[in-house]
Amino acid sequence: MPIRMSGLVSGMDTESIIKELMNAQSQKKVKIENKITKHEWKTEKWKDLNKKLYDFYKGSLSKARLEGSFQTRKVSSADETKVKASASGSIAAYGTHKVRVEQLASAQFVTGSQLGEMKDASGKKVTVSGATKLSQLGISVSEGEESTITIASGDKKINLDVTADTTVNDFLTACRDAGLTANYDTSQKRFFLTAEESGLDHAFSITSTTKGGAAGDALKKLGLAQVEYTKKDDGTIEYKYDKTNEDFSVKEASNSIVYLNGAKLVNNSNEISANGLNLELNAVTGNDEISINVTKDTQGVYDMVKGFIKDYNELLKELNDAYYADSAYGYEPLTSEQREAMNDEDIEKWENKIKDSLLRRDGTVNSLISSMKMTMTASVDYNGKKYSLSSLGIMTTDYKEKGQLHINGDADDGATMGKDNDLMKAIEEDPDMVMTVVTTLAGKLYSTFGEKMSTTTNSSALTFYEDKKMKTDLDKYKKELSTMEDKLSAMEDRYYKQFTAMEKALSQLNSQSSSLTSLFGGGSM
């Protein structure tokens, strides 16, 4: 900003004069700035509202339109300590199912023997850790006797060639690369190797050979042993390992074997899904059978519909609050000087007054409100009769709520909790009618929302408001502000030039006056 020296000749406070002149002109700039601020606030308000609309669209509205949401099953087990059960969608057949667990699935475990006191070639005691070299444990790395440790699990096979620098950590890494969980416990001085998943498909072998392919003793030096398996034609596995070392153990992999209504099911894990039932096996039942009962989940259907109505009401209320908000006429965004003169609470109240009114009487909001209310109060044909939500005990109670719905007999609704629970009664007596009414209305509203989110020249996909147009308008306002700032800057420069010219003229006039006074002897006696 240039430093200006003005008013030296005239004695006038030209800075203040120009400032007052510019203040009058700057009000045009303030109006544009306010327009930008309110437009940005409106954009943020729409973004927040759009998210809530879309969440409702993808959430409870989408769920309420699907028949599968009304085909829920309630599943109970006679003994959950042995078998837990749940339903998968609407496939599980109603009635009692019999389950007998013959065998549980297990992952393969290998627990190494405890390593005794180890000494290196010089006789020095070795404390085994991840950094310990395998050669220090007595595994030969000399030419002609080089060892290779092979870990195989499923389709993975890792060969570890033991060199003078190979460490315990290298061995553990090779096991992990083969798909095992591998650990050396320094307190127990043992290796623990485990398949990451249960079942025969995840069995693993661990073998060692010396150069030339002969069986080696590298594993023995690690407190382990050769573990091999052969998969038979019937899918079972035959293990081969040293069973004479009591300190070394192998927990063989196994599949779960369960009989569901007499049919034999074999699986890698203890979680089995069959015919719409999810079974979690916890214990072998021997010859006993566990009863699994599948019944209609009327409470689940009721809770789903109740959740849908609750979300609908919350969204409708927010739209109503926005559309019927009080006017903020006379309220404009605060200037920096105004904010300095107010406390934080008053600033927040002032700005919220403006923000709350930004969608007042908005056409898009009104269209959404009308669509929701018209759709949810429509009737549906079923078996030659017309039904609506009110037929299910779902209706409005107070016109002041502007369309919000209440469920008769809802224990959480103070307005209707004392009435008969018509919705639950309808679900129990005619669930297909309830499903038809709710899915039809929710489906229509879902389609309406989808249409309103379609791409146009003014809006993007999955957007309920004209986001493209609002961005264009904001860019236009910002360009208008830039033009106004340039105009004001030029105007200010012109004022300064005019006052400078005046000062110069006054200076010349004073100079001429002094000359004339001197010429006529002015000032002498």
Kinemage of the C-alpha trace (Angstrom):
@kinemage 1
@onewidth
@group {chain A} dominant
@subgroup {mainchain}
@vectorlist {calphas} color= white
{ca met a 1} P 0.000 0.000 0.000
{ca pro a 2} L 1.532 3.344 -1.051
{ca ile a 3} L 2.301 5.999 1.579
{ca arg a 4} L 0.483 9.208 0.714
{ca met a 5} L 1.197 12.691 2.105
{ca ser a 6} L -1.946 14.761 1.653
{ca gly a 7} L -3.566 17.908 3.022
{ca leu a 8} L -0.223 19.642 3.680
{ca val a 9} L -1.238 22.815 1.847
{ca ser a 10} L -4.975 22.915 2.359
{ca gly a 11} L -4.869 21.658 5.924
{ca met a 12} L -7.755 19.348 5.083
{ca asp a 13} L -7.901 15.738 6.440
{ca thr a 14} L -8.098 14.300 2.959
{ca glu a 15} L -7.489 10.744 4.233
{ca ser a 16} L -10.685 10.868 6.282
{ca ile a 17} L -12.618 12.508 3.468
{ca ile a 18} L -11.571 9.844 0.967
{ca lys a 19} L -12.275 7.093 3.489
{ca glu a 20} L -15.835 8.377 3.946
{ca leu a 21} L -16.296 8.631 0.204
{ca met a 22} L -15.046 5.052 -0.229
{ca asn a 23} L -17.181 3.700 2.624
{ca ala a 24} L -20.294 4.678 0.729
{ca gln a 25} L -19.039 2.904 -2.384
{ca ser a 26} L -17.733 -0.111 -0.430
{ca gln a 27} L -21.251 -1.056 0.647
{ca lys a 28} L -21.680 -2.530 -2.828
{ca lys a 29} L -18.669 -4.746 -2.165
{ca val a 30} L -20.040 -5.793 1.238
{ca lys a 31} L -23.296 -6.853 -0.380
{ca ile a 32} L -21.419 -9.117 -2.789
{ca glu a 33} L -19.307 -10.552 0.043
{ca asn a 34} L -22.462 -11.278 2.032
{ca lys a 35} L -23.958 -12.953 -0.998
{ca ile a 36} L -20.881 -15.203 -1.278
{ca thr a 37} L -20.889 -16.057 2.432
{ca lys a 38} L -24.569 -16.999 2.459
{ca his a 39} L -24.141 -18.995 -0.746
{ca glu a 40} L -21.273 -20.970 0.809
{ca trp a 41} L -23.344 -21.585 3.943
{ca lys a 42} L -26.234 -22.737 1.792
{ca thr a 43} L -23.971 -25.119 -0.107
{ca glu a 44} L -22.741 -26.665 3.155
{ca lys a 45} L -26.319 -26.966 4.414
{ca trp a 46} L -27.327 -28.757 1.235
{ca lys a 47} L -24.324 -31.088 1.405
{ca asp a 48} L -25.288 -32.123 4.930
{ca leu a 49} L -28.942 -32.580 4.004
{ca asn a 50} L -28.010 -34.471 0.829
{ca lys a 51} L -25.971 -36.947 2.876
{ca lys a 52} L -28.914 -37.601 5.191
{ca leu a 53} L -31.247 -38.074 2.233
{ca tyr a 54} L -28.833 -40.491 0.576
{ca asp a 55} L -28.201 -42.423 3.800
{ca phe a 56} L -31.972 -42.894 4.183
{ca tyr a 57} L -32.230 -43.919 0.532
{ca lys a 58} L -29.479 -46.555 0.829
{ca gly a 59} L -30.386 -47.607 4.376
{ca ser a 60} L -33.806 -48.152 5.890
{ca leu a 61} L -35.747 -47.094 2.756
{ca ser a 62} L -33.872 -49.612 0.600
{ca lys a 63} L -34.350 -52.326 3.211
{ca ala a 64} L -38.090 -51.661 3.582
{ca arg a 65} L -38.703 -52.092 -0.159
{ca leu a 66} L -37.245 -55.631 -0.246
{ca glu a 67} L -39.426 -58.672 0.390
{ca gly a 68} L -36.440 -60.441 1.931
{ca ser a 69} L -36.560 -57.995 4.832
{ca phe a 70} L -39.946 -59.484 5.763
{ca gln a 71} L -38.813 -63.095 5.514
{ca thr a 72} L -36.692 -63.005 8.650
{ca arg a 73} L -36.310 -66.130 10.734
{ca lys a 74} L -35.835 -66.571 14.439
{ca val a 75} L -33.489 -69.446 15.230
{ca ser a 76} L -32.876 -71.070 18.589
{ca ser a 77} L -30.684 -73.975 19.672
{ca ala a 78} L -31.583 -76.416 22.426
{ca asp a 79} L -27.939 -76.371 23.592
{ca glu a 80} L -25.802 -73.423 22.518
{ca thr a 81} L -22.811 -74.780 24.437
{ca lys a 82} L -22.571 -77.399 21.670
{ca val a 83} L -24.226 -75.793 18.630
{ca lys a 84} L -25.172 -72.166 18.015
{ca ala a 85} L -27.396 -71.398 15.053
{ca ser a 86} L -28.666 -68.448 13.050
{ca ala a 87} L -30.542 -67.979 9.796
{ca ser a 88} L -29.118 -66.758 6.525
{ca gly a 89} L -31.785 -64.586 4.934
{ca ser a 90} L -35.120 -66.227 4.143
{ca ile a 91} L -33.860 -69.619 2.985
{ca ala a 92} L -33.954 -71.590 6.226
{ca ala a 93} L -37.045 -73.783 6.377
{ca tyr a 94} L -39.421 -73.288 9.276
{ca gly a 95} L -39.585 -76.112 11.769
{ca thr a 96} L -37.239 -78.225 13.892
{ca his a 97} L -33.878 -79.371 12.524
{ca lys a 98} L -31.698 -82.069 14.096
{ca val a 99} L -27.938 -81.637 14.372
{ca arg a 100} L -25.352 -84.187 15.549
{ca val a 101} L -21.684 -83.216 15.794
{ca glu a 102} L -19.338 -86.153 15.276
{ca gln a 103} L -16.051 -84.259 15.071
{ca leu a 104} L -14.799 -80.706 15.390
{ca ala a 105} L -12.412 -79.092 12.948
{ca ser a 106} L -8.912 -78.422 14.248
{ca ala a 107} L -5.835 -76.669 12.983
{ca gln a 108} L -2.529 -78.531 12.917
{ca phe a 109} L -0.098 -77.692 15.733
{ca val a 110} L 3.547 -78.649 16.102
{ca thr a 111} L 5.174 -78.086 19.500
{ca gly a 112} L 8.936 -78.558 19.580
{ca ser a 113} L 10.954 -80.226 22.300
{ca gln a 114} L 12.501 -77.983 24.899
{ca leu a 115} L 16.007 -77.040 23.835
{ca gly a 116} L 18.641 -77.868 26.426
{ca glu a 117} L 21.767 -75.897 27.153
{ca met a 118} L 23.368 -75.101 23.797
{ca lys a 119} L 27.056 -74.523 23.143
{ca asp a 120} L 28.778 -73.281 20.056
{ca ala a 121} L 31.838 -74.880 18.416
{ca ser a 122} L 34.138 -73.215 20.932
{ca gly a 123} L 32.128 -74.600 23.847
{ca lys a 124} L 30.591 -71.233 24.723
{ca lys a 125} L 27.021 -71.358 26.077
{ca val a 126} L 24.430 -70.136 23.591
{ca thr a 127} L 21.217 -68.398 24.696
{ca val a 128} L 18.838 -69.093 21.838
{ca ser a 129} L 17.041 -66.042 20.404
{ca gly a 130} L 15.855 -64.836 17.038
{ca ala a 131} L 19.379 -63.724 16.163
{ca thr a 132} L 20.937 -67.118 16.982
{ca lys a 133} L 22.513 -68.732 13.936
{ca leu a 134} L 21.352 -72.260 13.139
{ca ser a 135} L 24.984 -73.307 12.810
{ca gln a 136} L 25.398 -72.435 16.501
{ca leu a 137} L 22.710 -75.026 17.250
{ca gly a 138} L 24.792 -77.711 15.551
{ca ile a 139} L 23.245 -77.694 12.076
{ca ser a 140} L 26.051 -78.405 9.624
{ca val a 141} L 26.744 -75.915 6.868
{ca ser a 142} L 29.946 -77.520 5.618
{ca glu a 143} L 30.278 -78.477 2.002
{ca gly a 144} L 28.752 -81.895 1.331
{ca glu a 145} L 26.516 -81.706 4.365
{ca glu a 146} L 24.544 -78.548 3.651
{ca ser a 147} L 21.005 -78.723 5.024
{ca thr a 148} L 17.706 -77.641 3.466
{ca ile a 149} L 14.541 -77.252 5.525
{ca thr a 150} L 11.274 -77.498 3.565
{ca ile a 151} L 7.924 -76.215 4.845
{ca ala a 152} L 4.866 -77.051 2.712
{ca ser a 153} L 1.277 -76.014 3.354
{ca gly a 154} L -1.398 -76.314 0.703
{ca asp a 155} L -0.047 -74.830 -2.519
{ca lys a 156} L 2.825 -73.086 -0.741
{ca lys a 157} L 6.273 -74.625 -0.451
{ca ile a 158} L 9.269 -72.831 1.013
{ca asn a 159} L 12.834 -74.181 0.909
{ca leu a 160} L 15.281 -72.713 3.419
{ca asp a 161} L 18.916 -73.448 2.527
{ca val a 162} L 20.872 -73.246 5.768
{ca thr a 163} L 24.081 -71.230 5.468
{ca ala a 164} L 26.580 -69.967 7.995
{ca asp a 165} L 24.458 -66.809 8.406
{ca thr a 166} L 20.974 -68.372 8.614
{ca thr a 167} L 19.282 -67.453 11.904
{ca val a 168} L 16.317 -68.589 13.961
{ca asn a 169} L 14.406 -65.576 12.630
{ca asp a 170} L 15.126 -66.719 9.073
{ca phe a 171} L 13.609 -70.096 9.883
{ca leu a 172} L 10.522 -68.452 11.441
{ca thr a 173} L 10.156 -66.184 8.398
{ca ala a 174} L 10.248 -69.216 6.087
{ca cys a 175} L 7.491 -70.853 8.137
{ca arg a 176} L 5.375 -67.699 7.962
{ca asp a 177} L 5.941 -67.383 4.223
{ca ala a 178} L 4.529 -70.908 3.919
{ca gly a 179} L 1.363 -69.751 5.673
{ca leu a 180} L 2.041 -70.816 9.246
{ca thr a 181} L 1.947 -68.988 12.531
{ca ala a 182} L 5.457 -69.488 13.861
{ca asn a 183} L 7.076 -68.476 17.138
{ca tyr a 184} L 10.074 -69.320 19.294
{ca asp a 185} L 9.215 -68.901 22.975
{ca thr a 186} L 12.409 -67.923 24.810
{ca ser a 187} L 10.906 -68.653 28.223
{ca gln a 188} L 9.748 -72.146 27.231
{ca lys a 189} L 12.734 -72.670 24.884
{ca arg a 190} L 10.466 -74.244 22.271
{ca phe a 191} L 9.269 -73.659 18.728
{ca phe a 192} L 5.495 -73.406 18.233
{ca leu a 193} L 4.207 -73.875 14.671
{ca thr a 194} L 0.511 -73.636 13.801
{ca ala a 195} L -1.568 -73.695 10.628
{ca glu a 196} L -3.344 -70.367 10.203
{ca glu a 197} L -6.652 -72.117 9.464
{ca ser a 198} L -8.309 -75.319 10.591
{ca gly a 199} L -9.122 -78.325 8.445
{ca leu a 200} L -7.334 -80.943 6.364
{ca asp a 201} L -6.887 -78.533 3.446
{ca his a 202} L -4.505 -76.541 5.630
{ca ala a 203} L -2.326 -79.386 6.906
{ca phe a 204} L 1.418 -78.764 6.634
{ca ser a 205} L 4.632 -80.734 6.515
{ca ile a 206} L 8.110 -79.824 7.672
{ca thr a 207} L 11.130 -81.843 6.541
{ca ser a 208} L 14.886 -81.466 6.296
{ca thr a 209} L 17.411 -82.983 3.903
{ca thr a 210} L 21.161 -82.839 3.460
{ca lys a 211} L 22.900 -82.203 0.169
{ca gly a 212} L 21.962 -85.045 -2.166
{ca gly a 213} L 18.424 -85.444 -0.839
{ca ala a 214} L 19.053 -87.714 2.142
{ca ala a 215} L 17.016 -87.074 5.283
{ca gly a 216} L 18.824 -84.656 7.547
{ca asp a 217} L 18.843 -83.970 11.260
{ca ala a 218} L 18.519 -80.182 11.100
{ca leu a 219} L 15.027 -80.322 12.577
{ca lys a 220} L 16.211 -82.474 15.449
{ca lys a 221} L 18.724 -79.786 16.387
{ca leu a 222} L 15.777 -77.338 16.538
{ca gly a 223} L 13.781 -79.600 18.839
{ca leu a 224} L 11.550 -80.599 15.943
{ca ala a 225} L 11.119 -83.729 13.843
{ca gln a 226} L 10.215 -84.740 10.300
{ca val a 227} L 6.463 -84.301 9.854
{ca glu a 228} L 4.904 -85.596 6.626
{ca tyr a 229} L 1.390 -86.393 5.523
{ca thr a 230} L -0.324 -88.241 2.696
{ca lys a 231} L -3.768 -87.324 1.431
{ca lys a 232} L -5.884 -90.399 0.711
{ca asp a 233} L -8.508 -90.835 -1.993
{ca asp a 234} L -11.316 -90.445 0.557
{ca gly a 235} L -10.011 -87.004 1.509
{ca thr a 236} L -8.554 -88.043 4.836
{ca ile a 237} L -4.896 -87.550 5.780
{ca glu a 238} L -2.354 -90.005 7.109
{ca tyr a 239} L 0.434 -88.418 9.177
{ca lys a 240} L 3.962 -89.729 9.597
{ca tyr a 241} L 6.228 -88.357 12.344
{ca asp a 242} L 8.313 -89.506 15.305
{ca lys a 243} L 5.860 -90.394 18.056
{ca thr a 244} L 8.495 -91.760 20.447
{ca asn a 245} L 9.635 -88.310 21.608
{ca glu a 246} L 7.106 -87.415 24.280
{ca asp a 247} L 8.449 -83.866 24.533
{ca phe a 248} L 7.686 -83.229 20.856
{ca ser a 249} L 4.032 -83.251 19.799
{ca val a 250} L 1.821 -82.885 16.768
{ca lys a 251} L -1.838 -81.963 16.913
{ca glu a 252} L -3.138 -83.342 13.637
{ca ala a 253} L -5.467 -81.270 11.438
{ca ser a 254} L -9.055 -82.422 11.175
{ca asn a 255} L -12.279 -81.429 9.452
{ca ser a 256} L -15.558 -80.958 11.216
{ca ile a 257} L -18.118 -83.707 10.640
{ca val a 258} L -21.734 -82.889 11.366
{ca tyr a 259} L -25.052 -84.506 10.473
{ca leu a 260} L -27.867 -82.109 9.631
{ca asn a 261} L -31.212 -83.860 9.459
{ca gly a 262} L -29.314 -87.083 8.720
{ca ala a 263} L -27.122 -85.638 5.952
{ca lys a 264} L -23.346 -85.778 6.543
{ca leu a 265} L -21.566 -82.429 6.150
{ca val a 266} L -17.775 -82.072 6.165
{ca asn a 267} L -16.039 -78.723 6.453
{ca asn a 268} L -12.609 -77.223 7.135
{ca ser a 269} L -13.946 -75.038 9.938
{ca asn a 270} L -16.423 -75.240 12.795
{ca glu a 271} L -18.706 -72.752 11.099
{ca ile a 272} L -20.967 -74.372 8.522
{ca ser a 273} L -23.699 -72.890 6.341
{ca ala a 274} L -26.291 -75.211 4.825
{ca asn a 275} L -29.834 -74.698 3.549
{ca gly a 276} L -30.065 -71.214 5.048
{ca leu a 277} L -28.768 -72.232 8.477
{ca asn a 278} L -25.483 -71.001 9.924
{ca leu a 279} L -24.120 -73.489 12.464
{ca glu a 280} L -21.344 -72.730 14.925
{ca leu a 281} L -19.997 -76.008 16.322
{ca asn a 282} L -18.670 -75.815 19.861
{ca ala a 283} L -18.553 -79.424 21.059
{ca val a 284} L -18.984 -83.028 19.947
{ca thr a 285} L -22.468 -84.329 20.747
{ca gly a 286} L -21.751 -88.043 20.432
{ca asn a 287} L -24.971 -89.879 19.603
{ca asp a 288} L -27.129 -87.036 20.895
{ca glu a 289} L -28.917 -84.709 18.508
{ca ile a 290} L -29.401 -80.986 19.144
{ca ser a 291} L -32.734 -79.464 18.113
{ca ile a 292} L -32.574 -76.264 16.078
{ca asn a 293} L -35.931 -74.462 15.849
{ca val a 294} L -36.719 -71.981 13.060
{ca thr a 295} L -39.775 -69.768 13.487
{ca lys a 296} L -41.104 -66.555 11.966
{ca asp a 297} L -39.443 -63.526 13.521
{ca thr a 298} L -42.465 -61.247 13.905
{ca gln a 299} L -40.568 -59.000 16.311
{ca gly a 300} L -37.753 -58.633 13.790
{ca val a 301} L -40.214 -57.523 11.093
{ca tyr a 302} L -41.889 -55.119 13.515
{ca asp a 303} L -38.530 -53.603 14.525
{ca met a 304} L -37.535 -53.206 10.865
{ca val a 305} L -40.753 -51.330 10.002
{ca lys a 306} L -40.471 -49.255 13.176
{ca gly a 307} L -36.893 -48.315 12.296
{ca phe a 308} L -37.985 -47.313 8.795
{ca ile a 309} L -40.763 -45.062 10.149
{ca lys a 310} L -38.387 -43.542 12.703
{ca asp a 311} L -35.825 -42.642 10.012
{ca tyr a 312} L -38.582 -41.329 7.754
{ca asn a 313} L -39.871 -39.043 10.509
{ca glu a 314} L -36.422 -37.690 11.352
{ca leu a 315} L -35.749 -36.850 7.711
{ca leu a 316} L -39.178 -35.305 7.155
{ca lys a 317} L -38.793 -33.174 10.286
{ca glu a 318} L -35.448 -31.829 9.094
{ca leu a 319} L -36.926 -30.962 5.696
{ca asn a 320} L -39.933 -29.296 7.349
{ca asp a 321} L -37.702 -27.322 9.720
{ca ala a 322} L -35.679 -26.070 6.763
{ca tyr a 323} L -38.667 -25.183 4.591
{ca tyr a 324} L -40.808 -23.573 7.316
{ca ala a 325} L -37.925 -21.797 9.083
{ca asp a 326} L -38.466 -18.293 10.425
{ca ser a 327} L -37.453 -15.445 8.154
{ca ala a 328} L -34.030 -13.901 8.696
{ca tyr a 329} L -34.972 -10.645 6.972
{ca gly a 330} L -32.561 -7.899 7.988
{ca tyr a 331} L -29.865 -10.337 9.105
{ca glu a 332} L -26.609 -10.273 7.154
{ca pro a 333} L -23.231 -11.935 7.833
{ca leu a 334} L -21.275 -9.941 10.390
{ca thr a 335} L -18.352 -7.759 9.403
{ca ser a 336} L -15.062 -8.087 11.272
{ca glu a 337} L -15.854 -4.878 13.194
{ca gln a 338} L -19.272 -6.192 14.194
{ca arg a 339} L -17.829 -9.527 15.345
{ca glu a 340} L -15.288 -7.738 17.545
{ca ala a 341} L -18.118 -5.936 19.317
{ca met a 342} L -20.030 -9.176 20.109
{ca asn a 343} L -19.336 -12.212 22.286
{ca asp a 344} L -19.064 -15.726 20.837
{ca glu a 345} L -22.545 -16.794 21.952
{ca asp a 346} L -24.227 -13.818 20.296
{ca ile a 347} L -22.201 -14.341 17.113
{ca glu a 348} L -23.307 -17.977 16.966
{ca lys a 349} L -26.966 -17.066 17.505
{ca trp a 350} L -26.803 -14.382 14.817
{ca glu a 351} L -25.197 -16.650 12.236
{ca asn a 352} L -27.467 -19.617 13.058
{ca lys a 353} L -30.464 -17.376 12.494
{ca ile a 354} L -29.235 -16.833 8.929
{ca lys a 355} L -28.154 -20.435 8.345
{ca asp a 356} L -31.466 -21.865 9.566
{ca ser a 357} L -33.366 -19.737 7.033
{ca leu a 358} L -31.245 -20.493 3.956
{ca leu a 359} L -33.634 -23.179 2.617
{ca arg a 360} L -36.801 -21.357 3.680
{ca arg a 361} L -39.459 -21.834 0.980
{ca asp a 362} L -36.888 -23.686 -1.179
{ca gly a 363} L -38.542 -25.347 -4.186
{ca thr a 364} L -36.387 -28.486 -4.074
{ca val a 365} L -37.083 -29.020 -0.372
{ca asn a 366} L -40.806 -28.532 -0.955
{ca ser a 367} L -40.728 -31.096 -3.772
{ca leu a 368} L -39.061 -33.665 -1.497
{ca ile a 369} L -41.584 -33.063 1.305
{ca ser a 370} L -44.519 -33.415 -1.086
{ca ser a 371} L -43.132 -36.623 -2.622
{ca met a 372} L -42.575 -38.233 0.769
{ca lys a 373} L -46.009 -37.354 2.157
{ca met a 374} L -47.937 -38.236 -1.012
{ca thr a 375} L -46.199 -41.589 -1.376
{ca met a 376} L -46.563 -42.658 2.242
{ca thr a 377} L -50.278 -41.813 2.386
{ca ala a 378} L -51.144 -43.672 -0.841
{ca ser a 379} L -53.140 -46.906 -0.935
{ca val a 380} L -52.056 -50.340 -2.175
{ca asp a 381} L -54.181 -53.070 -3.780
{ca tyr a 382} L -53.939 -56.491 -2.152
{ca asn a 383} L -56.290 -59.397 -2.807
{ca gly a 384} L -58.907 -57.095 -4.289
{ca lys a 385} L -58.874 -54.642 -1.376
{ca lys a 386} L -57.140 -51.352 -0.764
{ca tyr a 387} L -54.768 -50.950 2.159
{ca ser a 388} L -52.570 -48.139 3.402
{ca leu a 389} L -50.211 -47.543 6.290
{ca ser a 390} L -53.181 -46.475 8.372
{ca ser a 391} L -54.550 -50.020 7.886
{ca leu a 392} L -51.487 -51.148 9.830
{ca gly a 393} L -51.982 -48.615 12.608
{ca ile a 394} L -49.386 -46.211 11.158
{ca met a 395} L -50.773 -42.692 10.777
{ca thr a 396} L -50.409 -38.999 11.547
{ca thr a 397} L -51.739 -37.671 14.855
{ca asp a 398} L -51.103 -33.907 14.888
{ca tyr a 399} L -51.251 -31.574 11.868
{ca lys a 400} L -48.573 -29.414 13.527
{ca glu a 401} L -46.073 -32.228 12.917
{ca lys a 402} L -46.606 -31.738 9.164
{ca gly a 403} L -46.867 -35.380 8.133
{ca gln a 404} L -44.856 -37.314 10.715
{ca leu a 405} L -46.118 -40.853 11.319
{ca his a 406} L -46.859 -42.727 14.549
{ca ile a 407} L -47.310 -46.458 15.195
{ca asn a 408} L -50.234 -47.357 17.417
{ca gly a 409} L -49.101 -49.204 20.529
{ca asp a 410} L -45.442 -48.193 20.113
{ca ala a 411} L -43.996 -48.405 23.614
{ca asp a 412} L -41.497 -45.661 22.771
{ca asp a 413} L -44.104 -43.200 21.485
{ca gly a 414} L -45.900 -41.226 24.175
{ca ala a 415} L -48.613 -40.185 21.729
{ca thr a 416} L -49.752 -43.722 20.843
{ca met a 417} L -48.288 -46.099 23.428
{ca gly a 418} L -51.681 -46.656 25.058
{ca lys a 419} L -53.361 -47.855 21.854
{ca asp a 420} L -53.656 -51.393 20.491
{ca asn a 421} L -50.576 -52.621 18.649
{ca asp a 422} L -52.236 -52.922 15.235
{ca leu a 423} L -48.948 -53.367 13.365
{ca met a 424} L -47.813 -56.382 15.397
{ca lys a 425} L -51.290 -57.896 15.096
{ca ala a 426} L -51.219 -57.469 11.314
{ca ile a 427} L -47.735 -59.020 11.080
{ca glu a 428} L -48.891 -62.046 13.050
{ca glu a 429} L -52.226 -62.503 11.244
{ca asp a 430} L -51.449 -61.449 7.659
{ca pro a 431} L -47.696 -60.947 7.158
{ca asp a 432} L -48.010 -61.030 3.354
{ca met a 433} L -50.402 -58.073 3.406
{ca val a 434} L -48.022 -56.091 5.612
{ca met a 435} L -45.126 -56.964 3.331
{ca thr a 436} L -47.058 -55.910 0.212
{ca val a 437} L -48.151 -52.548 1.651
{ca val a 438} L -44.766 -51.534 3.043
{ca thr a 439} L -42.614 -52.807 0.166
{ca thr a 440} L -44.879 -51.166 -2.422
{ca leu a 441} L -44.846 -47.741 -0.756
{ca ala a 442} L -41.154 -47.889 0.099
{ca gly a 443} L -40.399 -49.050 -3.452
{ca lys a 444} L -42.255 -46.072 -4.942
{ca leu a 445} L -40.454 -43.623 -2.667
{ca tyr a 446} L -37.142 -45.320 -3.487
{ca ser a 447} L -37.822 -44.860 -7.218
{ca thr a 448} L -38.845 -41.227 -6.680
{ca phe a 449} L -35.637 -40.508 -4.793
{ca gly a 450} L -33.649 -42.226 -7.529
{ca glu a 451} L -35.231 -39.981 -10.158
{ca lys a 452} L -34.515 -36.864 -8.121
{ca met a 453} L -30.844 -37.882 -7.889
{ca ser a 454} L -30.428 -38.370 -11.634
{ca thr a 455} L -27.815 -36.292 -13.453
{ca thr a 456} L -28.980 -33.037 -15.070
{ca thr a 457} L -27.294 -29.955 -16.494
{ca asn a 458} L -27.640 -28.367 -13.047
{ca ser a 459} L -26.932 -31.333 -10.753
{ca ser a 460} L -24.562 -34.292 -10.421
{ca ala a 461} L -25.498 -37.927 -9.969
{ca leu a 462} L -26.618 -39.005 -6.469
{ca thr a 463} L -27.361 -35.372 -5.637
{ca phe a 464} L -30.778 -34.025 -4.690
{ca tyr a 465} L -29.931 -30.338 -5.153
{ca glu a 466} L -28.516 -28.286 -8.038
{ca asp a 467} L -24.865 -28.525 -7.021
{ca lys a 468} L -23.527 -27.675 -10.488
{ca lys a 469} L -25.630 -24.511 -10.712
{ca met a 470} L -24.684 -23.476 -7.183
{ca lys a 471} L -20.996 -23.803 -8.040
{ca thr a 472} L -21.497 -21.771 -11.218
{ca asp a 473} L -23.341 -19.085 -9.257
{ca leu a 474} L -20.567 -18.961 -6.647
{ca asp a 475} L -17.927 -18.532 -9.362
{ca lys a 476} L -20.030 -15.715 -10.832
{ca tyr a 477} L -20.283 -13.980 -7.445
{ca lys a 478} L -16.541 -14.276 -6.889
{ca lys a 479} L -15.861 -12.809 -10.329
{ca glu a 480} L -18.298 -9.996 -9.552
{ca leu a 481} L -16.416 -9.335 -6.299
{ca ser a 482} L -13.073 -9.217 -8.086
{ca thr a 483} L -14.468 -6.722 -10.607
{ca met a 484} L -15.886 -4.577 -7.819
{ca glu a 485} L -12.557 -4.603 -5.946
{ca asp a 486} L -10.767 -3.406 -9.096
{ca lys a 487} L -13.390 -0.705 -9.574
{ca leu a 488} L -13.075 0.522 -5.986
{ca ser a 489} L -9.295 0.544 -6.198
{ca ala a 490} L -9.440 2.663 -9.348
{ca met a 491} L -11.988 4.979 -7.727
{ca glu a 492} L -9.771 5.464 -4.669
{ca asp a 493} L -6.780 6.282 -6.863
{ca arg a 494} L -8.889 8.832 -8.751
{ca tyr a 495} L -9.942 10.548 -5.498
{ca tyr a 496} L -6.322 10.806 -4.384
{ca lys a 497} L -5.286 12.226 -7.750
{ca gln a 498} L -8.063 14.827 -7.552
{ca phe a 499} L -7.069 15.930 -4.035
{ca thr a 500} L -3.407 15.937 -5.047
{ca ala a 501} L -4.258 18.209 -7.979
{ca met a 502} L -6.165 20.512 -5.604
{ca glu a 503} L -3.183 20.645 -3.234
{ca lys a 504} L -0.905 21.454 -6.134
{ca ala a 505} L -3.231 24.245 -7.347
{ca leu a 506} L -3.457 25.706 -3.831
{ca ser a 507} L 0.316 25.587 -3.534
{ca gln a 508} L 0.714 27.503 -6.802
{ca leu a 509} L -1.930 30.056 -5.713
{ca asn a 510} L -0.156 30.606 -2.398
{ca ser a 511} L 3.129 31.058 -4.222
{ca gln a 512} L 1.642 33.650 -6.570
{ca ser a 513} L -0.001 35.480 -3.664
{ca ser a 514} L 3.321 35.696 -1.830
{ca ser a 515} L 5.016 37.085 -4.926
{ca leu a 516} L 2.399 39.820 -5.392
{ca thr a 517} L 2.543 40.764 -1.741
{ca ser a 518} L 6.315 41.074 -1.960
{ca leu a 519} L 6.102 43.101 -5.203
{ca phe a 520} L 3.769 45.712 -3.692
{ca gly a 521} L 5.761 45.928 -0.544
{ca gly a 522} L 3.277 44.006 1.441
{ca gly a 523} L 4.220 43.488 4.998
{ca ser a 524} L 6.530 46.661 5.290
{ca met a 525} L 5.776 49.944 7.137
